[in-house]
Amino acid sequence: MTDAADAALVEVLLRHADDNTILGQRLGEYISSAPELEEDLAIANGALDHIGVAMHLYEYAAEIAGGDASVDTYSMWRGEREFTNALIVEQPNTDFAHIVARAFLFGVCQTLLWEQLSRSSDERLAGIAARALKEATYHVTHARSWVVRLGDGTVESHTRMQAAIDEMWRFTGELFEPSDVDPALIDAGVVFEIATTRPQWDATVDAALEEATLTRPEDPYQATGGRSGRHTEHLGRLLAEMQWLQRAYPGASW
């Protein structure tokens, strides 16, 4: 590929790596707070899965970028405005219903993304995506079961699940915004337009909400900005906690 195409691919890799890094950090914060021991284990495993995918993506981006680029420089030494994760993954852990709603709404999009990228003409990216697809599929199945269990449960659980869906819904539109990726990457079959998967996402989410006796929100406002580095106040606080050790002791190794 040309230098311009390489730079564009690095942007794509960082975008998806950032999504998984930040969500992995958020899930890690919730460990020991889940309603059941089994859910603590599931959340911990989910966090590790997301961070593992992020590391593979960061590693590939660093190889393409060359120079001093590394997993650490991307994850620990970039500031808030340099992260390009979607806003939904940085939202705080309000309660278990919010954990479930975020995991489901974002997870369905991830399965569609990884399915696309598993067909990438870039063999390295296709391999990462194929592995991530298996993990994301499990995450969605697990989260969906809780959406239905809580939504179609008691009055209290239904109310909390509906409130969580309502809260997270405003961040879903950003996941399908028209891509600003270099058209050459799309023409070459390296990446694809995620916006084309929106009908599949709608159908999957609507079916789950119906089974859970939940109402699809009708919120016309959709938050945006994460992909261009404009984040909510929550990301800065998350990064301060996530990066403090590396920044306090530069170059430290285990």
KOLZA-505465 format. One record per residue: x, y, z of N, C-alpha, C in turn; residue in three letters. Coordinates in pm, whole numbers, padded with zeros to 5 digits, always signed. Each point is the difference from the previous one (the first is absolute). Example, Ala and Ser with C-alpha at 12.3 -4.5 7.8 and 13.67 -1.06 7.14 Angstrom:
# KOLZA-505465
+01319-00569+00780-00089+00119+00000+00090+00120+00000ALA -00035+00105-00072+00082+00119+00006-00077+00109+00073SER 
# end
This chain:
# KOLZA-505465
+00084-00120+00000-00084+00120+00000+00087+00125+00000MET -00059+00111-00036+00071+00127+00003+00013+00048+00143THR +00084+00102+00019+00016+00058+00134-00133+00053+00051ASP -00078+00061-00089-00130+00055+00040-00095-00111+00042ALA +00002-00110-00073-00087-00112+00034+00044-00063+00131ALA +00130-00010+00023+00052-00053+00127-00047+00086+00117ASP +00010+00131-00016-00042+00092+00106-00149-00013+00026ALA -00077-00018-00105-00145-00016+00014-00034-00130+00073ALA +00074-00106-00031-00024-00128+00067+00036+00009+00148LEU +00106+00071+00032+00037+00019+00140-00115+00069+00074VAL -00062+00100-00061-00114+00069+00062-00114-00097+00029GLU -00028-00088-00096-00107-00098+00018+00033-00095+00114VAL +00121-00049+00002+00042-00093+00105-00008+00064+00138LEU +00044+00126+00010-00004+00069+00128-00143+00025+00046LEU -00086+00031-00093-00141+00025+00034-00061-00122+00068ARG +00020-00117-00059-00060-00121+00057+00076-00047+00123HIS +00130+00023+00002+00078-00034+00120-00043+00087+00117ALA -00022+00127-00024-00044+00091+00106-00136-00041+00056ASP -00092-00039-00089-00131-00048+00046+00018-00111+00101ASP +00084-00096-00033+00014-00118+00084+00084+00026+00125ASN +00098+00088-00011+00079+00037+00119-00088+00067+00105THR -00077+00098-00043-00081+00076+00095-00111-00085+00058ILE -00064-00083-00083-00104-00088+00055+00061-00103+00094LEU +00117-00051-00033+00067-00094+00089+00030+00063+00135GLY +00045+00125-00002+00027+00072+00125-00128+00020+00081GLN -00106+00040-00067-00128+00019+00069-00048-00130+00065ARG +00008-00110-00072-00044-00127+00056+00088-00040+00117LEU +00130+00028-00012+00091-00032+00109-00036+00073+00128GLY -00051+00121-00013-00039+00079+00117-00116-00063+00076GLU -00080-00080-00071-00123-00053+00060+00021-00136+00067TYR +00116-00060-00019+00025-00130+00060-00014+00009+00153ILE -00072-00094+00056-00036-00012+00143-00129+00074+00033SER -00063+00063-00101-00125+00073+00025-00122-00066-00064SER +00021-00107-00076-00111-00067-00068-00091-00070+00102ALA -00125-00029-00038-00095-00060+00094+00029-00146+00033PRO +00080-00068-00082+00032-00140+00023+00149-00023-00027GLU +00058-00099+00067+00140-00033-00020+00026-00036-00146LEU -00093-00077-00059+00017-00039-00139+00007+00121-00092GLU -00074+00105+00033+00002+00120-00082+00129+00079+00018GLU +00056-00004+00120+00132+00061+00020+00103-00067-00090ASP -00006-00132-00008+00093-00074-00084-00024+00031-00148LEU -00127+00008-00037-00033+00029-00140+00046+00139-00039ALA -00019+00096+00089+00042+00138-00028+00152+00008-00008ILE +00070-00070+00089+00146-00002-00004+00051-00060-00131ALA -00062-00111-00041+00041-00063-00126-00030+00090-00119ASN -00114+00070+00006-00033+00093-00107+00101+00112-00010GLY +00041+00052+00116+00100+00107+00001+00130-00047-00063ALA +00042-00122+00035+00124-00055-00057-00012-00021-00150LEU -00117-00044-00045-00021-00019-00144+00016+00132-00074ASP -00063+00105+00051+00006+00130-00067+00144+00054-00001HIS +00069-00013+00112+00138+00050+00006+00091-00083-00090ILE -00026-00130-00009+00079-00084-00088-00014+00040-00145GLY -00123+00025-00043-00024+00046-00138+00070+00133-00024VAL -00011+00089+00097+00064+00131-00013+00151-00014-00017ALA +00062-00088+00077+00144-00018-00010+00042-00046-00140MET -00077-00094-00057+00032-00047-00135-00010+00114-00101HIS -00102+00082+00015-00019+00111-00093+00108+00106+00018LEU +00034+00031+00124+00107+00096+00026+00134-00051-00055TYR +00026-00128+00021+00126-00058-00050+00010+00014-00152GLU -00109-00029-00068+00002+00010-00146+00017+00145-00043TYR -00069+00090+00068+00012+00143-00033+00144+00047+00022ALA +00064-00047+00106+00138+00040+00030+00096-00052-00106ALA -00023-00120-00048+00086-00056-00104-00009+00082-00129GLU -00121+00042-00032-00019+00080-00121+00061+00139+00018ILE -00025+00061+00116+00046+00137+00024+00151+00007+00013ALA +00061-00103+00062+00144+00000+00018+00045+00102+00103GLY +00128+00030+00001+00053+00097+00096-00014-00048+00143GLY -00042+00090+00088-00014-00032+00142-00138-00053+00037ASP -00085-00019-00099-00136-00045+00028+00000-00138+00065ALA -00087-00018+00099-00011-00129+00069-00137-00007+00066SER -00031-00116+00056-00126-00014+00073-00006+00102+00113VAL +00110+00019+00071+00002+00094+00113-00017+00145-00046ASP +00067+00039-00109-00013+00139-00042-00143+00030-00042THR -00066-00097-00059-00139+00022-00042-00097-00001+00117TYR +00018-00093+00093-00098-00016+00107+00029+00087+00122SER +00130+00028+00027+00036+00067+00125+00053+00141-00016MET +00036+00039-00121+00063+00130-00015-00076+00096-00092TRP -00119-00037-00041-00082+00094-00074-00098+00067+00095ARG -00034+00124-00030-00094+00075+00082-00143-00022-00043GLY -00091+00059+00074-00143-00016-00023-00041+00033-00144GLU +00051+00111-00054-00040+00042-00134+00058-00089-00110ARG +00098-00083+00036+00061-00090-00098-00071-00134-00009GLU -00082-00033+00099-00076-00124-00005-00121+00018-00092PHE -00031-00102-00079-00110+00012-00096-00107-00106+00024THR -00014-00044+00124-00104-00097+00035-00139+00063-00008ASN -00099-00084-00022-00139+00044+00002-00038+00039+00143ALA -00090+00096+00011-00038+00052+00131-00065-00105+00089LEU -00069-00097-00059-00074-00096+00081+00090-00080+00094ILE +00122-00030-00043+00086-00087+00082+00059+00072+00120VAL +00000+00132-00001+00059+00074+00112-00102+00037+00107GLU -00127-00033-00023-00103+00036+00096+00018-00076+00130GLN -00028+00063+00114+00027-00061+00131-00090-00118+00030PRO +00044-00080+00096-00073-00119+00043-00106+00039+00102ASN -00112+00049-00045-00105+00046+00091-00054-00114+00085THR -00040-00108-00063-00044-00120+00070+00012-00118-00095ASP -00038-00118+00045+00017-00120-00081-00081+00008-00129PHE -00117+00060+00006-00082+00013-00121+00073+00082-00107ALA +00073+00103+00042+00077+00080-00095+00115-00080-00060HIS +00063-00085+00080+00105-00087-00050-00056-00088-00111ILE -00117-00057+00026-00064-00091-00094-00043+00074-00127VAL -00064+00116+00017-00049+00076-00116+00116+00040-00090ALA +00108+00050+00058+00116+00041-00080+00062-00120-00071ARG +00014-00109+00073+00059-00120-00059-00082-00051-00117ALA -00131+00006+00012-00086-00051-00107-00002+00093-00120PHE -00030+00128+00021-00013+00094-00110+00131+00016-00077LEU +00110+00011+00073+00131+00012-00064+00045-00134-00057PHE -00029-00107+00073+00045-00132-00041-00060-00045-00132GLY -00127+00030-00022-00063-00036-00128+00073+00069-00115VAL +00034+00127+00019+00076+00072-00101+00136-00063-00021CYS +00064-00044+00107+00131-00062-00011-00005-00130-00081GLN -00102-00080+00022-00009-00124-00077-00014+00029-00149THR -00075+00102-00034-00016+00037-00141+00130+00055-00057LEU +00070+00079+00080+00129+00054-00043+00101-00111-00024LEU +00014-00090+00098+00101-00106-00013-00035-00096-00112TRP -00129-00022-00023-00038-00086-00112+00044+00062-00132GLU -00019+00132-00012+00047+00071-00119+00151-00015-00016GLN +00072+00034+00107+00145+00004-00008+00064-00138-00011LEU -00073-00104+00039+00053-00135-00017+00012-00035-00148SER -00064+00079-00086+00009-00018-00146+00095+00102-00063ARG +00077+00070+00083+00092+00101-00050+00105-00060-00091SER +00042+00076-00100+00108-00043-00088+00135+00006+00072SER +00005+00067+00113+00120+00004+00084-00005-00124+00091ASP +00085-00096-00024-00006-00127+00072+00022+00016+00150GLU +00087+00090+00038+00027+00021+00143-00126+00053+00069ARG -00063+00099-00059-00122+00057+00057-00113-00103+00000LEU -00010-00077-00107-00105-00101-00009+00016-00104+00111ALA +00124-00037+00030+00025-00097+00105-00039+00052+00137GLY +00036+00125+00027-00037+00061+00129-00152+00006+00013ILE -00067+00039-00108-00145+00014+00002-00069-00134+00019ALA +00050-00104-00064-00062-00132+00012+00003-00049+00144ALA +00111+00022+00066+00010-00040+00141-00091+00088+00086ARG -00001+00129-00027-00083+00092+00079-00148-00030-00019ALA -00037-00045-00120-00141-00031-00027-00052-00110+00091LEU +00081-00102+00024-00042-00109+00088-00026+00052+00141LYS +00088+00086+00048-00016+00053+00135-00120+00094+00008GLU -00014+00087-00101-00111+00096+00000-00134-00071-00008ALA -00007-00109-00074-00125-00076-00011-00043-00053+00136THR +00097-00050+00076-00031-00047+00134-00045+00115+00090TYR +00069+00113-00009-00036+00116+00083-00144+00044-00027HIS -00039+00001-00126-00136+00041-00036-00102-00100+00054VAL +00028-00129-00016-00092-00102+00050-00020+00014+00151THR +00110+00023+00070-00006+00015+00145-00078+00126+00038HIS +00032+00112-00064-00068+00126+00033-00148-00006-00036ALA -00031-00061-00113-00140-00009-00042-00082-00078+00101ARG +00057-00106+00053-00075-00081+00097-00036+00083+00123SER +00090+00091+00040-00029+00086+00114-00099+00111-00035TRP +00007+00051-00120-00099+00100-00043-00140-00059+00012VAL -00017-00122-00048-00130-00066+00005-00038-00035+00144VAL +00095-00053+00074-00027-00041+00138-00042+00119+00085ARG +00067+00112-00013-00033+00117+00080-00123+00072-00055LEU -00008+00011-00132-00112+00071-00059-00133-00069+00025GLY +00001-00131-00006-00124-00078+00019-00005-00062+00138ASP +00063+00068+00097+00003-00052+00136-00097+00070+00091GLY +00051+00053+00110-00084+00071+00095-00024+00144-00047THR -00088+00068+00069-00023+00141-00033+00129+00080+00017VAL +00073-00028+00107+00125+00071+00027+00103-00027-00110GLU +00020-00127-00035+00101-00031-00101-00039+00055-00137SER -00128-00004-00031-00047+00056-00128+00026+00150-00006HIS -00031+00069+00109+00020+00145+00005+00146+00036-00018THR +00088-00074+00068+00143+00028-00008+00055-00032-00140ARG -00048-00110-00060+00049-00037-00132-00046+00101-00104MET -00124+00045+00012-00050+00100-00095+00077+00132+00014GLN +00028+00038+00123+00074+00124+00023+00141-00010-00059ALA +00061-00117+00011+00135-00019-00054-00001+00007-00152ALA -00097-00064-00063-00012+00005-00146-00023+00144-00044ILE -00087+00070+00070-00028+00140-00034+00126+00086+00011ASP +00080-00024+00103+00121+00079+00023+00106-00027-00106GLU +00018-00126-00036+00105-00037-00095-00039+00025-00146MET -00128+00013-00024-00048+00008-00139+00058+00121-00074TRP +00017+00110+00068+00047+00122-00065+00143-00012-00054ARG +00069-00105+00040+00138-00019-00046+00011-00102-00113PHE -00112-00056-00043+00006-00106-00101+00013+00053-00142THR -00054+00117-00027+00007+00053-00136+00142+00021-00048GLY +00088+00040+00091+00140+00025-00035+00068-00124-00056GLU -00045-00117+00043+00061-00125-00045-00016-00023-00149LEU -00100+00066-00060-00031-00023-00141+00014+00125-00085PHE +00069+00100+00052+00020+00122-00078+00080-00030-00126GLU -00026+00071-00109+00078-00019-00124+00149+00008+00029PRO +00073-00091-00055+00142-00010+00028+00079+00110-00068SER +00105+00047+00070+00093+00096-00060+00128-00071-00043ASP -00008-00131-00011+00116-00081-00039+00036+00027-00146VAL +00128-00007-00028+00049+00018-00137-00076-00094-00094ASP -00068+00053-00102-00075-00084-00093+00085-00109-00065PRO +00130+00024-00009+00088-00100-00061+00000-00130+00080ALA -00013+00008+00132-00004-00120+00082-00128-00079-00025LEU -00108+00072-00020-00127-00065-00029+00004-00063-00140ILE +00051+00075-00095+00010-00051-00137+00087-00126-00007ASP +00101-00004+00087+00091-00115+00000-00054-00117+00083ALA -00115+00019+00064-00058-00107+00081+00069-00020+00132GLY +00078+00099+00044+00068-00011+00130-00100+00023+00112VAL -00083+00100-00014-00105+00030+00097-00131+00020-00074VAL -00108+00012+00077-00133+00013-00059-00077+00110+00073PHE -00108+00044-00060-00084+00102+00062-00089-00065+00105GLU +00023+00030+00125-00079-00057+00109-00146+00046-00009ILE -00024+00115-00062-00136+00053-00011-00093-00096-00072ALA +00055-00085-00087-00084-00093-00076-00060-00108+00088THR +00052-00017+00122-00049-00105+00089-00111+00049+00093THR -00036+00127-00009-00101+00055+00092-00132-00076-00003ARG -00052-00039-00118-00126-00076+00002+00011-00131+00078PRO +00115-00068-00009+00019-00124+00075+00003+00029+00150GLN +00067+00108+00037+00006+00038+00142-00141+00029+00051TRP -00076+00078-00076-00137+00034+00040-00083-00125+00021ASP +00007-00094-00093-00081-00121+00010+00038-00083+00122ALA +00129-00014+00025+00047-00079+00114-00040+00064+00132THR +00020+00130+00010-00033+00072+00123-00150+00003+00023VAL -00077+00027-00104-00146+00007+00014-00057-00134+00046ASP +00053-00109-00053-00050-00133+00040+00026-00025+00148ALA +00116+00040+00049+00032-00018+00141-00088+00087+00088ALA -00020+00124-00041-00084+00091+00080-00143-00051+00007LEU -00049-00053-00110-00137-00053+00000-00012-00118+00095GLU +00097-00091-00005-00004-00116+00089+00012+00042+00146GLU +00073+00108+00023+00021+00049+00137-00112+00092+00047ALA -00100+00020-00081-00113+00091+00028+00048+00142+00027THR +00106+00040-00071+00054+00134+00013-00039+00083-00121LEU +00000+00130+00017-00040+00092-00106+00122+00060-00067THR +00003-00004-00132+00109+00065-00073-00010+00151+00021ARG +00107+00064+00047-00005+00144+00026-00026+00081-00127PRO -00067+00112+00017-00025+00092-00111+00068+00133+00030GLU +00130-00008+00024+00078+00119+00034+00063+00055-00127ASP -00042+00119-00046+00055+00055-00124+00145+00046+00014PRO +00045+00022+00124+00136+00048+00021+00098-00116+00000TYR +00105+00013-00079+00106-00101-00001+00134+00071+00022GLN +00068-00040+00106+00129+00059+00033+00106-00046-00099ALA +00096+00084-00027+00106-00034-00093+00127+00077+00038THR +00110-00035-00063+00125+00071+00026+00116-00088+00039GLY -00030-00120+00052+00107-00087+00047+00100-00037-00108GLY -00049-00024-00121+00089-00040-00108+00098+00110-00040ARG -00032+00124+00032+00090+00111-00031+00068+00055+00125SER -00008-00073+00111+00071+00039+00121-00076+00092+00093GLY -00129+00021-00024-00081+00085+00089-00083-00092+00090ARG +00041-00010+00123-00057-00099+00090-00082+00062+00113HIS -00069-00087+00073-00070+00044+00120+00103+00018+00111THR -00044+00058+00110+00092+00023+00112+00049-00130+00062GLU -00067-00109-00030+00034-00127+00063+00133-00057-00049HIS +00037+00026-00126+00121-00062-00053+00126+00052+00070LEU +00006+00129+00025+00118+00055+00064+00027-00064+00135GLY -00105-00022+00076+00015-00062+00131+00044-00146-00014ARG -00057-00068-00098+00039-00140-00023+00146-00010-00038LEU +00046+00086-00091+00140-00005-00043+00096+00035+00114LEU -00041+00093+00087+00085+00038+00112+00028-00120+00088ALA -00102-00084+00020+00018-00120+00082+00076-00108-00076GLU -00032-00015-00128+00060-00107-00080+00148+00024-00027MET +00039+00125-00017+00136+00032-00046+00095+00046+00109GLN -00047+00016+00122+00082+00069+00100+00130-00074+00030TRP -00003-00134+00006+00121-00074+00036+00108+00016-00107LEU -00039-00014-00125+00096+00013-00108+00059+00141-00005GLN -00083+00098+00028+00047+00139-00005+00082+00037+00123ARG -00031-00064+00113+00075+00028+00121+00139-00064-00004ALA +00009-00115-00067+00128-00072-00009+00030-00034-00146TYR +00035+00101-00080+00025-00021-00144+00106-00107-00024PRO -00030-00089-00092+00097-00101-00037+00008-00118+00095GLY -00081+00000+00104+00003-00112+00095-00044-00128-00069ALA +00057-00113+00041-00037-00129-00057-00017-00100+00111SER -00075-00106-00027-00028-00100+00101+00117-00097+00008TRP 
# end
